[in-house]
Amino acid sequence: MDPGWMFIKQDQSGAPGYNGQRDWLDFGQHAHTYNDTDSFRGYISHSGGDHGLYQGAAWYRKHFKVPATFSGNKFIVEFERIRETATFYINGTSVGTFTDGVSAVGIDITANVKADGTTDNVLAVAVDNSGGGEYWNANATNPSFGGLVANR
């Protein structure tokens, strides 16, 4: 499931993650933060931490097919870390929300995956790093990098 992820740094309306390929970026198979270009450009003294980071919604999506030989199996997608709040969709149906921001997460997508070898499944993940009182929200000690980041 690592290769072939697409990304867009803005909120999407309509069916989650289905709005064509226009403006979506292919970021490959690497862990990704959508603050890789705007972090650590502006500092405020006295423990203010990193300022000027994009905070808000962004979307990831992955198209995939499941061979018919896997029909009847359980399907769980695991992420090492998502910063900060994530809502998961499989084929347009919401299958869960995660708000930890630092821990690994697994989402059961079994009920909505088509395992026939021909159907294009779409896993979409809406990520929001704006905080809103969630855990670990302090720019001085833990900047609000957003995305599907790795604990490396």
N, C-alpha and C positions, 0 to 999 in steps of 0.2 A: 504493500500500500504506500510505500514511500515515494516513488517517482510519480511525476505527472500532476502535482498539485498546482492549482491556479489561485491567484490572489487579487483582491481589489481593496484599496484603502478608502472606503466610503461605505455608507449604508446602502442597502439594496432594497427596493420595494418589489412587490409582486412575489411570485413563488421564489423561495430562498435559493439563491445560487444558480438560477436557470436563465439569467438575462443575457444569453449569447456569450461570445468570446470577446467582444469589443471591450477594450479598456482593462481586461483581466490580464495579469502578468503570470507567466509560467516561472515559478521559482524553483522548480526541480525537486530534488529529494533531500534537501537540507533543512535543518531547523531554521526557523525564520522569525525575525522580529520586524514589525513595521516601523520601528523607531531606529533603524540602523543608519539613517542619514540625518536625523534631527537631534540625536542625543548628545549631551555634553557640549553644547554650543554656548549656553548661557548659564552662568552660576550666580547665585546670590549668597553673600557671605553669611556667617553665623548659622550654619546648619540648614540653610535653605535647600540645598541639594540641587539636582538637575532641573532646569526649567526650559520651557520651549518645546517639550515633547508633544507630538500629536496624541491627543487623547480623544477616543471616540470609537465608533464602530468600524470594523473591517470584516471582510468575508474571505473564506477559503472554500475551495471545492475540489472534488476529485471524482472523475468518471471512472467506472470500473465494471467489468462483467465477471460473473461468478459461474464457473462451469457447472453443468447440470449434475455432475458426480457429487457435488457438495450439497445438493438439495436435501433438506431435512436436518442439516447441521445448525448449530448455534453460531452466530456471528457477533463478535465483540471487537470494536475498534478501540485501541489504546493509544493514548497520547502521554508523552513524558511530562509535559507541563504546558499549560495554556495560561497566558497572562491577559486578562484576569477573569472575566466572566465569559462563558461560552455557551451557546445554544446550538444543539446538533439537530440536523435534519437529514433524513434519508428519503430520497425520492419525493421531496416536498412535504414530508410529515415530520413534525417536531418529535424527537425521541429523547430529549433530556436537556437539562441545563446544569452547568457546573460553575461554582463561584469561588473556589478556593484560591487559585492564582499561583500556587507553588507546588502542589502535589500532582502526582500522576492520576489519570482518570481513564476508566474504561466505560464505554457506552454499548449497550446491547441493541443492535440494529436488526436482529433476526426477523422480527415481524414484518419489516418493510423491505427487505432485500429480495430481489428476484434472482433465483439461482437456476437459470435455464440455459446459460451459455450464450444467449443472444441479446438479452435485455441490457441496456445501458443504465446502470444504477448511478445515482448522483448523491454523494455525501457532501453536505454543505455545513460549514461551521461559522457561525456569527460570533466574532470576538469583540469585546469591548473593554478597553483598559482605562476607562474614565474613573474608576474607583467607586464612588457613590457609597462609601462606608464599608466596602468589602474589606477582607483581611489584607494585611501587609501593605497598606497604602500610606507610605511615607517617603517623599522624594529624597530626603536626606540619607536614608539607609537602604531603600529599595525602590529605585525609580520605576515608574509605571510603564516599562517596556510592554508593548502589546504583541501578541501573536502566538504561534505554535513554537514556543521556545524550548530548548533542551537543557537538561541539567548536566552540562558538561564542564 
